[in-house]
Amino acid sequence: MGLLFKLLGYMPTTQAIECGFTHHGEMYGIPCWVGDVDAEGPMVAAKWAPGELAISVGHWFIGFRADVTGAEPMFRIGIGEPIKPCN
């Protein structure tokens, strides 16, 4: 199963913690790791590599909409439970 996760680009919990992520979350319905949850712009990374493409498309769409309407871009990030380290 580990090889399949690697092929699909899964970021394991231990790697997420090493990169500074502290919480489970979601962005545009895509499961993510979230860090700096108290910051104005928290850091977000998809748990699966294909999700990064979908998040990039979502960012492009929100940025385009903000340019057209003149509104401030707003990105909806759902912050879930803190990450519990695997032992």
Backbone torsions as a table, in degrees:
resi	resn	phi	psi	omega
1	MET	NA	-31.7	-179.2
2	GLY	-61.3	-38.7	179.2
3	LEU	-65.1	-40.7	178.3
4	LEU	-61.2	-43.1	178.0
5	PHE	-61.7	-40.1	178.6
6	LYS	-64.9	-42.8	-179.2
7	LEU	-63.4	-34.1	-179.9
8	LEU	-87.1	-0.2	175.5
9	GLY	75.5	35.7	179.3
10	TYR	-76.4	133.7	175.0
11	MET	-94.9	111.8	-178.3
12	PRO	-70.0	163.1	-178.6
13	THR	-55.0	-45.0	-178.0
14	THR	-61.4	-40.7	178.4
15	GLN	-67.8	-39.2	179.0
16	ALA	-61.2	-43.5	179.2
17	ILE	-64.3	-43.1	178.5
18	GLU	-60.5	-32.0	-179.6
19	CYS	-82.9	-4.3	176.5
20	GLY	99.9	7.2	177.9
21	PHE	-79.7	142.5	-174.2
22	THR	-122.9	-16.2	-174.5
23	HIS	-137.3	154.1	166.5
24	HIS	-77.5	155.6	177.4
25	GLY	-169.2	-169.5	177.3
26	GLU	-152.3	149.4	176.1
27	MET	-138.9	122.3	-174.4
28	TYR	57.2	29.7	179.7
29	GLY	82.1	4.5	-178.4
30	ILE	-96.9	127.4	179.2
31	PRO	-61.0	131.5	-175.2
32	CYS	-137.3	164.6	164.9
33	TRP	-99.0	139.9	-178.1
34	VAL	-128.0	138.3	176.3
35	GLY	-133.3	166.7	-177.4
36	ASP	52.4	51.4	-173.1
37	VAL	-64.3	-21.8	179.6
38	ASP	-90.4	-4.1	-178.7
39	ALA	-78.4	160.9	176.8
40	GLU	-64.3	-33.1	177.8
41	GLY	-129.7	86.6	-178.7
42	PRO	-63.7	156.6	176.8
43	MET	-85.9	141.4	-175.1
44	VAL	-137.1	137.8	173.3
45	ALA	-142.0	136.0	177.9
46	ALA	-65.8	144.9	177.5
47	LYS	-70.4	-29.0	179.8
48	TRP	-117.4	138.2	-176.8
49	ALA	-54.5	-42.5	179.6
50	PRO	-60.8	-25.5	177.9
51	GLY	-66.1	-28.6	178.4
52	GLU	-61.2	-39.2	178.1
53	LEU	-63.6	-44.8	179.9
54	ALA	-63.6	-39.7	177.8
55	ILE	-64.8	-40.7	178.3
56	SER	-62.1	-41.3	176.8
57	VAL	-63.5	-42.5	177.2
58	GLY	-61.1	-42.4	177.3
59	HIS	-61.9	-42.6	179.7
60	TRP	-61.6	-45.8	-179.2
61	PHE	-62.1	-46.4	179.8
62	ILE	-63.2	-41.7	178.1
63	GLY	-64.0	-41.4	178.1
64	PHE	-63.3	-45.0	179.1
65	ARG	-61.8	-39.5	178.6
66	ALA	-65.4	-38.7	177.8
67	ASP	-64.8	-41.2	-177.7
68	VAL	-70.6	-42.4	-175.7
69	THR	-89.9	-16.8	-177.3
70	GLY	78.8	8.6	-179.7
71	ALA	-86.1	159.6	175.3
72	GLU	-70.6	131.5	178.9
73	PRO	-66.9	135.5	179.8
74	MET	-125.9	124.9	-179.8
75	PHE	-110.5	124.1	-178.8
76	ARG	-84.9	116.1	178.7
77	ILE	-121.4	119.0	176.0
78	GLY	-87.5	125.1	-179.4
79	ILE	-105.2	123.0	-177.6
80	GLY	-102.2	-146.9	-177.9
81	GLU	-69.3	151.3	172.8
82	PRO	-61.8	150.9	177.9
83	ILE	-73.2	130.6	175.2
84	LYS	-99.3	118.6	-178.3
85	PRO	-59.7	142.1	175.2
86	CYS	-81.3	137.4	178.1
87	ASN	-109.3	NA	NA
